[in-house]
Amino acid sequence: MTRPGFALFETAIGLCGVIWNEVGLIGTLLPEGEASAAHARIARRWPAAVESAPSPEAAFAIAAITSLMADGRTDLTGVVLDMAGMSEFLVRVYAAARAVPPGQTRTYGEIAAAAGAPREARAVGQAMGRNPWPIVVPCHRVMGAGGKLVGFSAPGGTDTKLKLLSIEQARLSDAPGLFDDLGGLPIGVRPGT
């Protein structure tokens, strides 16, 4: 077996990274600020990984992530992940989260139900906090009960989560957005006013 590889790349939100093996991605990295911080985090979490030219699968992931961060709509479900050693529950939870399209959100409870464990919303929250593939497994699209914005374990915390949701033009409430079509009414005029 060869050593895992990693590559850092620029996106609209900053320097991101992918870590891969011969099966697929074993991790992704959200911006840390400086390249030295990204290298240090990779060395802690994937100590055997070496900086390398991306494999074809890693190059596909880099292109897809870069595109999503630019257009907010690119689908990342084609990125192959190596989930070896993960529990069946985690595999189902991460699959349910990956099924949430860009621009949409789900609650921890909805992900738990989609994963076949409707009473495990708290365990889903813990799984999202340990997610090794942020952006590809879009934990930023998973919210607290009632759509409440809750903690985000990535660097930057909930600010990063909001930035990702903003890029995807996700709705965080039922209130009309600034640029929503309200049936030809002038901006600032709501139906019934």
Number of C-alpha atoms within 10 A of each C-alpha: 5 8 12 19 22 26 22 21 15 12 19 15 15 14 17 22 25 23 25 26 20 15 12 19 24 21 21 24 22 21 21 19 13 10 15 10 12 19 17 13 14 22 13 11 11 17 12 12 19 17 13 13 11 18 16 10 19 24 14 16 25 23 15 19 25 19 17 22 19 15 12 19 15 17 17 22 16 11 17 17 20 14 16 9 7 9 10 10 17 17 15 17 26 22 16 20 27 20 16 19 18 21 17 14 22 20 21 28 23 23 28 23 17 16 21 14 17 14 12 18 19 13 17 28 24 12 17 24 15 13 20 19 20 18 20 25 24 23 28 25 27 26 22 17 14 12 16 12 17 15 15 20 17 20 14 15 12 16 13 18 23 19 15 23 20 14 18 21 17 17 15 19 10 6 8 11 12 8 7 9 11 14 8 7 10 9 11 9 10 11 8 4 5
